[in-house]
Amino acid sequence: MIPIRMVETDREDFGPVVELWRDDEFIGMVFHDGDITVAQIYPDSDGDVHDLDVANLMQVLELADQIVDPRAFDDDLAGLRAEASGEAEWEQEHPATVELVTEFDPQATYRSEDGEGFFAAAVALAFIKRCEELDLAVVELEGFDFDGSELHARPGLELVVRPQEVMGWGQFRMFANGRALESLTDWATRDTLVFAFVVQQPDGETFVA
């Protein structure tokens, strides 16, 4: 059975959209609507139903949900930070994640109410390099201007790296971190810039730094 292929796009009437294809045939799309993620599957060109591999479909829909849901990576890091302060059991989280959070939490220039950290360019550079050393991958990077009290979005300073089927974890980690380093180097032209990260563990779990 032909596997489903995802294509990320942006539509004015939907916002971020993941299109679902099998070869060159468009079969549906996934988008976020209010508080829910919606999947639309269309009939084929003859009006017949599509027979889909359930395991492949579930895997695709789960990843598509993470892509289109603006809250998908708004993880509560209270547990991680409790671990770093000795208030919880460290073994509940990936050791590399705990080590990264413990090392870089104090270096955040700004932290939002939901716990997301924003780091100056020099710290962000060290953060990416440390991820590579710890076998972690930076899969999202976003730049903002910080005036000392408020963040201001910088359109165009956004990077999202998604898993590549042809790559094993080690290859993907190096690819993602390389893209992040390259992007950060190109973007870091102003002293007011700070950067936010989403990091992926070898087991596929992600967290907001």
C-alpha positions in Angstrom: 0.0 0.0 0.0 1.4 3.4 -1.0 2.4 5.4 2.2 1.0 8.8 2.9 3.3 11.7 2.1 3.0 15.0 4.0 3.5 18.5 2.5 3.6 21.5 4.9 2.0 24.7 3.5 0.2 27.8 4.7 -3.2 29.0 3.5 -4.8 32.3 4.2 -8.1 30.7 5.1 -6.7 27.9 7.3 -3.2 29.0 8.4 -0.6 26.2 8.7 -1.8 23.2 6.8 -0.4 19.7 6.2 -1.5 18.3 2.9 -1.7 14.5 2.6 -0.6 12.9 -0.7 -0.1 9.4 -2.1 2.3 9.7 -5.0 0.9 12.6 -7.0 -2.7 12.2 -5.7 -4.0 14.7 -3.1 -6.1 12.8 -0.6 -6.7 15.3 2.2 -5.3 17.8 4.6 -4.9 18.5 8.3 -5.4 22.0 9.9 -6.2 23.6 13.3 -9.6 25.0 13.9 -10.2 26.7 17.3 -9.4 24.2 20.0 -9.2 21.1 17.7 -7.2 19.7 14.9 -9.3 18.7 11.9 -8.4 16.0 9.3 -10.2 16.1 6.0 -10.0 13.0 3.7 -11.4 13.4 0.2 -12.6 10.7 -2.2 -10.4 9.8 -5.1 -10.8 11.1 -8.6 -13.5 8.5 -9.3 -15.4 9.3 -6.2 -14.4 6.1 -4.5 -13.0 5.8 -0.9 -9.3 5.6 -0.1 -8.0 2.4 1.6 -5.4 3.6 4.0 -2.9 1.7 6.2 -4.1 2.5 9.7 -0.6 2.4 11.3 0.7 4.8 8.7 -2.3 7.0 8.9 -2.1 7.3 12.7 1.6 8.1 12.5 1.0 10.8 9.9 -1.9 12.3 11.8 0.0 12.5 15.0 2.9 14.3 13.4 0.5 16.6 11.4 -1.2 17.5 14.6 2.1 18.6 16.1 2.8 20.7 13.0 -0.5 22.6 12.8 -1.4 22.9 16.5 0.1 26.2 17.8 0.1 24.8 21.3 1.6 21.4 20.5 5.0 22.3 22.0 3.7 24.3 24.9 4.8 21.7 27.3 4.8 22.5 31.0 8.5 22.4 32.0 7.7 22.8 35.7 8.5 19.1 36.2 11.9 19.4 34.5 12.7 22.5 36.5 11.6 20.8 39.7 14.0 18.0 38.9 16.8 20.5 38.4 16.1 22.0 41.8 15.8 18.6 43.5 12.0 18.6 43.9 11.3 15.6 41.7 12.8 12.4 40.6 15.4 13.0 37.9 15.0 9.5 36.4 11.5 10.4 35.1 13.1 12.4 32.2 15.7 11.7 29.6 19.1 12.3 31.3 20.4 14.5 28.4 17.3 16.7 28.7 17.8 17.1 32.4 21.4 18.0 31.9 20.6 20.5 29.2 17.9 22.2 31.2 20.0 22.3 34.4 22.9 23.9 32.5 21.0 26.5 30.4 18.0 27.5 32.6 20.1 30.1 34.5 21.3 31.6 31.2 17.9 32.5 29.8 17.7 36.3 29.0 13.9 36.1 29.5 11.4 33.4 30.4 7.7 33.6 29.6 4.9 32.8 32.0 4.4 29.4 30.5 8.1 28.6 31.1 9.5 29.1 27.6 13.1 30.4 27.6 14.7 33.0 25.3 18.4 33.1 24.9 20.9 35.7 23.7 22.7 34.8 20.5 26.0 33.7 22.1 24.2 31.5 24.6 21.9 30.1 21.8 25.0 29.1 19.8 26.4 27.3 22.8 23.0 25.7 23.4 22.9 24.2 19.9 26.4 22.9 20.2 25.6 21.3 23.6 22.6 19.6 22.1 24.8 18.0 19.6 27.1 16.8 22.3 24.2 15.4 24.4 22.6 13.6 21.4 19.7 16.0 21.2 18.4 17.8 18.1 17.1 21.4 17.8 14.0 20.9 15.6 12.6 24.4 16.0 14.3 27.8 16.3 12.7 31.2 16.4 14.1 34.7 16.8 12.6 37.7 18.6 13.6 41.2 19.5 13.6 41.8 23.3 13.5 45.3 24.5 14.2 44.5 28.2 10.6 43.8 29.1 8.7 42.6 26.0 9.2 40.2 23.1 8.6 41.3 19.6 8.2 38.7 16.8 10.6 38.8 13.9 8.9 37.4 10.8 11.3 35.3 8.8 13.4 34.2 11.7 11.8 30.8 12.0 13.2 27.3 11.4 11.3 24.0 11.6 13.1 20.7 10.9 11.0 17.6 10.6 12.1 14.0 10.7 13.5 12.6 7.4 12.5 9.0 6.6 15.8 8.4 4.9 17.9 9.4 7.9 18.7 7.5 11.1 18.6 9.4 14.4 22.3 10.3 14.3 22.1 11.7 10.7 18.9 13.6 11.5 20.4 15.0 14.7 23.5 16.4 12.9 21.3 17.6 10.0 18.9 19.5 12.4 21.6 21.0 14.5 23.6 22.0 11.4 20.5 23.8 10.1 20.0 25.5 13.4 23.6 26.6 13.6 23.6 27.9 10.1 20.3 29.8 10.6 21.4 31.3 13.9 24.7 32.5 12.3 22.8 34.2 9.5 20.2 35.8 11.8 22.3 37.0 14.7 23.0 40.5 13.4 21.4 42.5 16.2 22.2 42.7 19.9 18.5 42.8 20.8 17.8 39.4 19.3 16.9 36.4 21.5 16.1 32.9 20.4 13.7 30.1 21.5 14.1 26.4 20.9 12.2 23.2 20.6 14.4 20.2 21.2 13.9 16.5 20.3 15.2 13.6 22.2 16.4 10.3 20.6 13.2 8.7 21.6 11.2 11.2 19.5 9.8 13.2 22.5 10.1 17.0 22.2 10.3 19.8 24.7 10.4 23.6 24.8 13.7 24.9 26.2 
